[in-house]
Amino acid sequence: ENAETRKPSLDGGHIPSTSHTQPARRRPAMAPASATVVGAATTTRLAALYVAHGGGPMPLLGAEKATRQHLQALPAELAGVKPRAIVVISAHWEEAPAVKVLSNPKPPMLYDYYGFPAESYEYKYNAPGDPDLASRIRDLLAKESIPCELDADRGYDHGVFVPLLLAYPAADVPVVAVSLHASLDPALHLRMGEALAPLRDDNILILASGMSFHNMRLFRMGGFSSKAATAEQPAAGAAFDDALTAAVLDTDRAKRNAALLEWTRLPGAREAHPREEHFMPLLVAAGTATDMDAAPPQRFFHD
């Protein structure tokens, strides 16, 4: 499959033209990937989304077609409402002792991957930052006793620019990235989401960028698709995916939060996430969902 080709944009995203192709090969049954509207939109609140951003730049290179299409369809999940800003919690940014918030008004690109074709180091995403919003995020977190600092130097890592190049290629919505805390403490990340929940009332999209399954050893065995799964050979991570989906879609907020806080008790949890940095953005998104009676969570992508 040839990679998607886009013409450069003077003020938006730029995906270089490429003829990069992926060789065909047999793939073992692999984990399903899911994306969820954790906090669904209401008449007054914008949604909070947990999305799969794919493997490095692969969705931009023409691979991972389903992931690419799911990311391109993100605006439709907001019922045509254009956010005034996007806050991205990226699995590819961890800090300690304080959470950090990107406050650069013109963030550069951070190509935090290696071994990919040359064109994957030419992508541009020129969406402006929003220093005022960054300061507000810092204050919201500090109010809940979560240590937080502004970072004026960091750029957009691929957990930020890959989904946004596909979802909002015009790059005309301000973006503020927020790090994980390097402790990867579930309770702390749930509290982060609770602190950030008021942003949803101001037409600000919370985009938690990770993956519901992130086992690099199994990925390297041959693919991301669960379509080869059979009753005799279920997809790796299938039990975890089912249990996680049930937990996230539970409309009892207390039960949902308890299950997420004890996520390692879900079947196959450590097979799905030997290290949980790609899981933690979900906790932040879940924390923002304080209105589950008015807007129950929904799964909108599964592959």
KETORKE-331333 format. One record per atom (N, C-alpha, C): residue in three letters; x, y, z. Coordinates in pm, whole numbers, plus 50000, padded with zeros to 5 digits. Example, Ala and Ser with C-alpha at 12.3 -4.5 7.8 and 13.67 -1.06 7.14 Angstrom:
<sites>
Ala513194943150780 Ala512304955050780 Ala513204967050780 Ser512854977550708 Ser513674989450714 Ser512905000350787 
</sites>
This chain:
<sites>
Glu500854988250000 Glu500005000050000 Glu500885012350000 Asn500675021249904 Asn501455033549901 Asn501035042750012 Ala501995050250064 Ala501675059650171 Ala500795070750118 Glu499985076150208 Glu499165087550173 Glu500045099250135 Thr499645106450031 Thr500425117849984 Thr499655130550008 Arg500305140550067 Arg499695153550089 Arg500615164250035 Lys500025174849982 Lys500805186349943 Lys501175194450066 Pro502355200750065 Pro502715209150180 Pro501705220350201 Ser501465223650326 Ser500595234650362 Ser501435246050417 Leu501145258150374 Leu501935269550418 Leu501775272150566 Asp500595269150621 Asp500365272450761 Asp499835260650842 Gly499905249050787 Gly499365237650860 Gly500345226350866 Gly499815214150856 Gly500665202450862 Gly501265199250727 His502405192650726 His503085188750604 His503505174250618 Ile502895165650534 Ile503315151850524 Ile504015150350390 Pro505335148050387 Pro506045147350261 Pro505515136450170 Ser505585138950036 Ser505235128749940 Ser506195117049954 Thr505675104849938 Thr506515093149954 Thr505935081549877 Ser506795072549835 Ser506335060249770 Ser506685048249855 His506915050649984 His507295039950077 His506215029250079 Thr506595016850069 Thr505655005750074 Thr506064996050182 Gln505094988550229 Gln505344978350330 Gln505294964550265 Pro506314956050282 Pro506284942850222 Pro505194934250283 Ala504574926150199 Ala503544917050249 Ala504184905850327 Arg503554901650436 Arg504054890350512 Arg502934884650597 Arg503114872150637 Arg502134865950725 Arg502274871750865 Arg501164874250929 Arg501204880451060 Arg500474871651160 Pro501054869551277 Pro500354861851379 Pro499204869851436 Ala498354862851507 Ala497234869851570 Ala497764879451675 Met497404892051660 Met497934902151751 Met496804909251824 Ala497194917951913 Ala496234924152002 Ala495304933651929 Pro494044933851969 Pro493154944251921 Pro493524957651981 Ala493304968151906 Ala493504981651957 Ala492154988451968 Ser491974996152072 Ser490705002852095 Ser490915017652118 Ala489925025452086 Ala489895039552122 Ala488515042552178 Thr488465051552273 Thr487235053452350 Thr486945068252372 Val485675071852356 Val485205084652405 Val484965082552555 Val485965085752635 Val485885083052778 Val484915092652844 Gly484985105252806 Gly484005115152851 Gly483265120152729 Ala482065115252708 Ala481335118852586 Ala480885133452592 Ala480695139052474 Ala480265152952465 Ala478825154552513 Thr478525165952571 Thr477165169752603 Thr476895182952532 Thr475765188852562 Thr475455201652497 Thr476395212652543 Thr477075210752655 Thr477955221152709 Thr479395216852725 Arg479695203952710 Arg481045198952734 Arg481575191952610 Leu482835194452578 Leu483495187452470 Leu483975173852520 Ala484135164452430 Ala484515150852466 Ala485955150152516 Ala486255139452587 Ala487625135552621 Ala487855122052553 Leu488915121052473 Leu489155109252390 Leu490455102352429 Tyr490435089252432 Tyr491635081052444 Tyr491845074252310 Val492945077252242 Val493145072452106 Val494435064552094 Ala494455055551996 Ala495655048351959 Ala496405056651854 His497655060351884 His498385068651787 His499245060551692 Gly499215047251705 Gly499945038751612 Gly501405037051651 Gly502125029651570 Gly503525026751595 Gly504425036851529 Gly505035045751610 Gly505895056151553 Gly505145064051447 Pro505765066551331 Pro505095074151225 Pro504325065351128 Met504125052451160 Met503575043151062 Met502225047351003 Pro501285053051081 Pro500045057351017 Pro500245068150910 Leu501305075950923 Leu501595086250823 Leu502275080650700 Leu502895069050715 Leu503645062850606 Leu502785053750519 Gly501505052650552 Gly500615044450471 Gly500335030850531 Ala501045027150638 Ala500755014750707 Ala499665017250811 Glu499245006750879 Glu498235007850984 Glu497025015750934 Lys496455010750825 Lys495365017850758 Lys494185020650851 Ala493815010650931 Ala492665012551019 Ala492925023451121 Thr494145023751178 Thr494495034251273 Thr494465047851206 Arg495005048551086 Arg495005061351014 Arg493585066350991 Gln492705057350948 Gln491325061450922 Gln490615065551050 His490895058451157 His490285062051287 His490725075951331 Leu492005079251311 Leu492485092451351 Leu491915103251260 Gln491785100351133 Gln491205110151042 Gln489735112951075 Ala489085103351138 Ala487665104851170 Ala487415111451305 Leu488475115151377 Leu488275120751511 Leu487335132851513 Pro487455142251419 Pro486535153751426 Pro485065149651423 Ala484755138651356 Ala483365134151351 Ala482865129951489 Glu483785125551576 Glu483375121851712 Glu482935133951793 Leu483275145751746 Leu482885158051816 Leu481665164451751 Ala480985156851666 Ala479745161551602 Ala479935174751529 Gly481095176251466 Gly481345188151386 Gly481745200451465 Val481875199151598 Val482275210551680 Val483795211851676 Lys484275223251633 Lys485715225551627 Lys486205230651762 Pro487145223551825 Pro487635228251955 Pro488405241251942 Arg488395249152048 Arg489185261452044 Arg490635258752079 Ala490895247252141 Ala492255242952172 Ala492225227952197 Ile493395221652187 Ile493535207352210 Ile494635205152313 Val494295197752418 Val495275194052520 Val495595179352500 Val496865176152470 Val497275162552441 Val498105157152557 Ile497655146152613 Ile498455139052713 Ile499165127952639 Ser500465129252622 Ser501225120352536 Ser501935109452616 Ala501815097052567 Ala502515085752628 Ala504035087052612 His504465096152528 His505895097352498 His506565109152569 Trp505955113352678 Trp506565123952758 Trp506325120852905 Glu507395118152977 Glu507335115453121 Glu508275124953193 Glu507835130253305 Glu508645139453383 Glu508495136653533 Ala509505140253608 Ala509475139753755 Ala510545149653804 Pro510355155553919 Pro509285152954016 Pro507965159753983 Ala507955168553882 Ala506745175953848 Ala506255172153709 Val504955171753692 Val504355171053559 Val504745183853485 Lys504965182853355 Lys505305194853277 Lys504265197453170 Val504125210353139 Val503155214853040 Val503895223252937 Leu503685220052811 Leu504375227152703 Leu503815241352689 Ser504675251352709 Ser504235265352705 Ser504845273052590 Asn505535266252501 Asn506145272752385 Asn505055277652289 Pro505065290452249 Pro504035295052156 Pro504205289552015 Lys505425285051981 Lys505695279251849 Lys506535266651867 Pro505905255751911 Pro506685243751941 Pro507365237951816 Pro508615233651830 Pro509295226851720 Pro508845212251713 Met509385205051617 Met509095190851603 Met510115182651683 Leu509645171951743 Leu510505162851817 Leu510305148851758 Tyr511265144751676 Tyr511175131851609 Tyr511735121051703 Asp510915116651793 Asp511365107651900 Asp511195093051861 Tyr511705089551745 Tyr511745075751698 Tyr512975074251610 Tyr513305062051575 Tyr514505059951494 Tyr514285047951403 Gly515085047651294 Gly515045036251204 Gly513935036551101 Phe513275047851083 Phe512195048950986 Phe512695056050859 Pro511935055550750 Pro512365062150626 Pro512615076950646 Ala513455082550558 Ala513895096450572 Ala512725106150576 Glu511655103350501 Glu510545112850496 Glu509845114350630 Ser510015104350717 Ser509335105150847 Ser510015115150941 Tyr511155120750897 Tyr511835131150974 Tyr511655144950909 Glu510685145650819 Glu510385158250752 Glu508985163450783 Tyr508225155750860 Tyr506865160050893 Tyr506905173350969 Lys505935181750939 Lys505785194451010 Lys504355195751059 Tyr504225200351182 Tyr502905203551236 Tyr503025217151302 Asn502495227251233 Asn502735241051271 Asn501635247351355 Ala500845239051419 Ala499825244651509 Ala500505252751619 Pro499955264251652 Pro500565272251759 Pro500355266151895 Gly501225269551988 Gly500975266452127 Gly500045276852188 Asp499795275552315 Asp498915284852385 Asp499465286752527 Pro500395296252544 Pro501005298152676 Pro500005301352786 Asp498955308752754 Asp497955311952857 Asp497235299352904 Leu496875290752810 Leu496235278152846 Leu497205269452925 Ala498475269352886 Ala499475261652960 Ala499535266253105 Ser499495279253126 Ser499525284453264 Ser498265280553339 Arg497145280453271 Arg495895276353337 Arg495975261653378 Ile496515253353291 Ile496655239153324 Ile497565237453446 Arg498665244653446 Arg499555244053563 Arg498805247653689 Asp498005258153684 Asp497275262653802 Asp496205252553844 Leu495525246453747 Leu494515236453779 Leu495145224453850 Leu496305220253802 Leu496985208953865 Leu497515212754003 Ala498075224654014 Ala498615229054143 Ala497505230154247 Lys496325234154204 Lys495195235454297 Lys494865221954361 Glu495135211154288 Glu494895197754341 Glu496165191454397 Ser497155199854427 Ser498415195554489 Ser499205185754402 Ile499085187654272 Ile499875179754177 Ile501015188554128 Pro502255185254159 Pro503385193754118 Pro503415195253966 Cys503605207653922 Cys503545210353779 Cys504435222153746 Glu505105221353631 Glu505965232253583 Glu505715234353434 Leu505965246553389 Leu505895249653246 Leu507215245953179 Asp507125241653054 Asp508295238252974 Asp508215245752842 Ala509085255652825 Ala509055264052706 Ala509945259152595 Asp510595247752613 Asp511605243052517 Asp511195230752437 Arg510385222252494 Arg510065209552429 Arg509245211752303 Gly509315202052211 Gly508515202552089 Gly507395192252091 Tyr506725190851977 Tyr505665181051961 Tyr506275167251935 Asp506105157752027 Asp506575144152003 Asp505555136751917 His505875124451877 His504995117751781 His503675113451843 Gly503605112651976 Gly502315110352038 Gly501375122152022 Val501945133751990 Val501165145751963 Val500935147551813 Phe502025147751736 Phe501865151951597 Phe501295141251504 Val501485128351536 Val500915118251447 Val499385118851447 Pro498695118151562 Pro497235118951555 Pro496725132351503 Leu497425143251536 Leu496905156351495 Leu497135159151347 Leu498225154251289 Leu498405155751145 Leu497265149251068 Leu496725138451122 Leu495645131351055 Leu494275137051090 Ala494085140951216 Ala492775145751259 Ala492545160351223 Tyr493575168551240 Tyr493455182951216 Tyr494635187651130 Pro494675183351002 Pro495835186350917 Pro496045201150890 Ala495015209450904 Ala495185223850881 Ala496025230350989 Ala496185223651102 Ala497005228651214 Ala496585242751257 Asp495275245051260 Asp494765258351293 Asp494105258751431 Val494335248451512 Val493815248151649 Val495015248051743 Pro495105257151839 Pro496235257151932 Pro496325243952009 Val497565239852036 Val497825227052101 Val498715229152223 Val498375222652333 Val499215222452452 Val499415207852491 Ala500675203552496 Ala500995189952539 Ala501255189752689 Val500845178652751 Val501035176652895 Val501735163352914 Ser502735163153000 Ser503475150853024 Ser502725141553120 Leu503135129153120 Leu502805120053229 Leu503745122953346 His503385118153463 His504335118153573 His505115105153566 Ala506435106053579 Ala507295094453559 Ala507045083153659 Ser506325085953766 Ser505975075153859 Ser505005065253798 Leu504255069753697 Leu503195061753634 Leu502205056553737 Asp501945064853837 Asp500995061453944 Asp499565063353894 Pro498755052753889 Pro497405054153837 Pro496575064653911 Ala496655064954043 Ala495845074454120 Ala496205088754087 Leu497485091354072 Leu497915104854039 Leu497385108953901 His497415099953805 His496955103453671 His495435104953664 Leu494725097153745 Leu493285099253754 Leu492985113053813 Arg493745116953915 Arg493585130353974 Arg493935141253875 Met494925138953791 Met495255148753687 Met494025151253600 Gly493355140553560 Gly492165142153477 Gly491065149753548 Glu490855146553676 Glu489835153653752 Glu490145168453759 Ala491425171853772 Ala491825185953778 Ala491595192953644 Leu491775185653535 Leu491655191653402 Leu490225191653349 Ala489295185153419 Ala487925183953370 Ala487275197253334 Pro487515208453408 Pro486865221053370 Pro487205225953230 Leu488315221353174 Leu488675225753039 Leu487635221252937 Arg487005210052963 Arg485995205052869 Arg484805214452857 Asp484555222352961 Asp483445231852957 Asp483765244152873 Asp485025245552834 Asp485455257252757 Asp485825253652615 Asn485175243152562 Asn485395239052423 Asn486845235152397 Ile487455228752496 Ile488825223952483 Ile488795208652480 Leu489405202952376 Leu489425188552359 Leu490565182452441 Ile490245172452521 Ile491245164552593 Ile491525152252507 Leu492755151152458 Leu493145140052371 Leu494235132052441 Ala493865120352491 Ala494815111552559 Ala495395102052455 Ser496685103252429 Ser497315096452317 Ser498205085152368 Gly497785072752343 Gly498535061152388 Gly498215049152301 Met498115037552363 Met497645025452295 Met497085016052400 Ser496005009152365 Ser495385000052461 Ser496154986952474 Phe497074984452382 Phe497974973052389 Phe499334977852344 His500374975552424 His501704980752388 His502774971252440 Asn502924960252368 Asn503944950352399 Asn504864949552278 Met506014956252287 Met506894957452172 Met507444943852128 Arg507674934752220 Arg508184921552182 Arg507194914552090 Leu505914915052125 Leu504914908652041 Leu504704916251912 Phe504784929651916 Phe504674937351792 Phe505744932951693 Arg506964931151742 Arg508074927751652 Arg507934913751594 Met507044905651649 Met506814892351596 Met506034892851465 Gly505444904551437 Gly504854904851304 Gly503604912751280 Gly503214921851362 Gly502084929851319 Gly501214935051430 Phe500174942351390 Phe499284948951484 Phe497844943951468 Ser497574935651369 Ser496204932151338 Ser495714920351421 Ser494464921051465 Ser493854909851536 Ser493034901151442 Lys493064903951312 Lys492174897051219 Lys492564882451198 Ala493804878651234 Ala494234864851220 Ala493814856251339 Ala493144862151435 Ala492764854751555 Ala491744843951523 Thr491824832951593 Thr490864821951583 Thr490494817551723 Ala489524808751732 Ala489134803451863 Ala490294795751925 Glu491084789051840 Glu492214781451891 Glu493394790451925 Gln493524801551851 Gln494624811051876 Gln494054825051888 Pro493504828452004 Pro492964842052020 Pro494074852352010 Ala493714864251974 Ala494704874951963 Ala495354877452097 Ala496664880052092 Ala497364883852215 Ala496684896152273 Gly496414895852400 Gly495774907252464 Gly494274907752453 Ala493654897552391 Ala492204897952371 Ala491454898252504 Ala491904890252600 Ala491214889952729 Ala491334903452799 Phe492524909552790 Phe492704922752850 Phe491814932952780 Asp491764932352647 Asp490944941852571 Asp489474940752612 Asp488984928652627 Asp487584926852667 Asp487334932352808 Ala488254929252899 Ala488074933853037 Ala488214948953048 Leu489174954552974 Leu489354969052976 Leu488154976152917 Thr487634970852807 Thr486464977052745 Thr485284977052842 Ala485064965752910 Ala483974965053006 Ala484174975053119 Ala485414976453165 Ala485684985753275 Ala485445000153233 Val485955003853116 Val485845017853071 Val484405021553039 Leu483645012052985 Leu482275015152946 Leu481275014053062 Asp481755010253180 Asp480875009553297 Asp480425023653334 Thr479135025853340 Thr478615039153369 Thr478585042353519 Asp478945032653601 Asp479115035353744 Asp480535040853762 Arg480645053753785 Arg481955060353787 Arg482865054553894 Ala482325051654011 Ala483145046354119 Ala483705032554081 Lys482865023954023 Lys483325010853980 Lys484335012053867 Arg484065020953772 Arg484985022953661 Arg486345027353712 Asn486365037253800 Asn487635042253852 Asn488375031553932 Ala487645023854010 Ala488275013354089 Ala488945002953999 Ala488274999353891 Ala488844989553798 Ala490094994953731 Leu490075007853695 Leu491225013753629 Leu492395015353726 Leu492105018853848 Leu493175020153947 Leu493845006653974 Glu493064995853966 Glu493594982353987 Glu493764975253853 Trp494194982553751 Trp494224977053615 Trp495104964753602 Thr496134963553685 Thr497014951953675 Thr496304938953714 Arg495134939953775 Arg494364928053810 Arg493534922953691 Leu493424930853585 Leu492684926453467 Leu493454915053401 Pro492754905553341 Pro493444894053280 Pro494384898453168 Gly495614893553172 Gly496574896753067 Gly497114910853072 Ala496984917653186 Ala497374931753192 Ala498844933753159 Arg499704925653218 Arg501134927753195 Arg501604922453060 Glu500854913652999 Glu501154910052860 Glu500834921952769 Ala499744928652799 Ala499334940052718 Ala500234952052740 His500684954052865 His501494965752899 His502624961552993 Pro503734956152938 Pro504884953253025 Pro505334965553103 Arg505184977153039 Arg505374990153105 Arg504164998653065 Glu503635006453159 Glu502295012053142 Glu502225026253091 Glu503305031553031 Glu503245045552987 Glu502185047852879 His501875037752797 His500845039652694 His499435037652749 Phe499345032452870 Phe498055030752936 Phe497665043053018 Met498655049853076 Met498375060753169 Met497565072153109 Pro497715075752980 Pro496835086352928 Pro495355083252945 Leu494995070352940 Leu493595066752961 Leu493125070953099 Leu493975069553201 Leu493585073653336 Leu493285088653342 Val494085096553271 Val493835110953269 Val492495113853202 Ala492255107753087 Ala490975109953019 Ala489815105553107 Ala489965094153173 Ala488895089153259 Ala488615098753374 Gly489655104853426 Gly489455114353535 Gly488625126353496 Thr488655130053369 Thr487865141653325 Thr486385138353311 Ala486035125453314 Ala484645121253289 Ala483845121553418 Thr483405133153455 Thr482645135053578 Thr481135135753554 Asp480715133853428 Asp479315135753390 Asp478785123553319 Met479055111653372 Met478765099353299 Met477275096553286 Asp476455101853375 Asp475015099953359 Asp474505107353236 Ala475025119553215 Ala474605127553101 Ala475255122852972 Ala476455117152983 Ala477205113552863 Ala477995100752890 Pro477395089252871 Pro478115076652897 Pro479245074652798 Pro480295067752840 Pro481435065352751 Pro481055056252635 Gln481835057152528 Gln481575049352407 Gln482905044752349 Arg482935032752293 Arg484085028352216 Arg483815031452069 Phe484725038752003 Phe484475042551864 Phe485485036951768 Phe486455029251816 Phe487415022851726 Phe487855009751788 His487904999351705 His488384986251752 His488914978951629 Asp490164974751636 Asp490764968151521 Asp491584956151569 
</sites>
